[in-house]
Amino acid sequence: MPGRRKAAILLVSLGTKGAADVFRHLPNEMIEQLTVEMAKMQSVEAEVSTPVVQEMVESAYARGYIAEGGMRFAREVLEQSVGAQRADEILSRLSVIIEQTPFEFLRNTPADQIAAFLRNEHPQTVAMVVAQLPNTALAAKVMELLEPELQADVAMRIAMMGQTSPDVVKEVAQVMERKLETVLQRDWAAAGGVRSLAAILNAANRSTERNILEHLGSENDEVANEVRSLLFVFEDILKLDDRSIQMVLREVDSKDLGLAMRGASAEVQSKILDNMSQRGAEMLREEMEYMPPQRRRVVEEAQTKIVGVVRKLEDSGELVISRGGDAEDELIG
């Protein structure tokens, strides 16, 4: 059965409210395609919808297992729950839509071991490995363990990196695999670029971030500014404590705040409203309620202005953004 038809069957099975909730997260083009597909259906029999829903549930669980412990972990859990044959079917289906990296075997390898292996490698090799690591938290820890000069060089290479040849990626992974005596589990995925570097720096400590941005700025100011703009996004306001949010709100134009809130999650909206006076919160709710629809670009520009305020206050030392419990971010009374 074509994937689009399966998706339409799933939406019909979810009912009107469930389908509407899903639609909120889909692009307009996909909504139109699925609406047409749903309109073609007179009814959906249980013997048709049940396997589709079951497939969705199995895929969701499998994705969670992969995210938690990688392909090997996912296979072991699935084999215990649904048997080897069914586990193969589920993972084969997912492998088509989930990008995989040959460095998956490093997921549970300590960052210091990875950094030690990379210490004598060419910076381009280091950049490729760091960009291809299974998660950005691990990549950030490895980056922190590199020498400051190497950090900057590797950061620039990640930012400027495009898609790397699969053969080169696999060859490097196989060398690391043999040396670390682990098992290669996944194929490969393109990694690198400014977004990859920003994600790594978002998980790194502040000194690593400052060092890398300073060197990036001296080498390529345009790249440095692009990375800097991605380091803290509007939804990251949830990382701030109440005092910091109140400090930011004092610096923000009310019109920008109203626009920014239009594109925010319910959790972010609640967090901001909870840190306003009762009157201020009521006024903002009214403004949001009566404000006409806005272009995404306008909303994102307003959010960017608020992010700029957060970054300015952080740079001045007036507030601290939590970075995974790093010691240098600890507040001392």
Secondary structure, 3 states (H helix, E strand, C coil): CCHHHHHHHHHHHHHHHHHHHHHCCCCHHHHHHHHHHHHCCCCCCHHHHHHHHHHHHHHHHHHHHHHHHHHHHHHHHHHHHHCHHHHHHHHHHHHCCCCCCHHHHHCCCCHHHHHHHHCCCCHHHHHHHHHHCCCHHHHHHHHHHCCHHHHHHHHHHHHHCCCCCHHHHHHHHHHHHHHHCCCCCCCCCCCCCHHHHHHHHHHCCHHHHHHHHHHHHHHCHHHHHHHHHHCCCHHHHHHCCHHHHHHHHHHCCHHHHHHHHHCCCHHHHHHHHHCCCHHHHHHHHHHHHHCCCCCHHHHHHHHHHHHHHHHHHHHCCCCCCCCCCCHHHCCCC
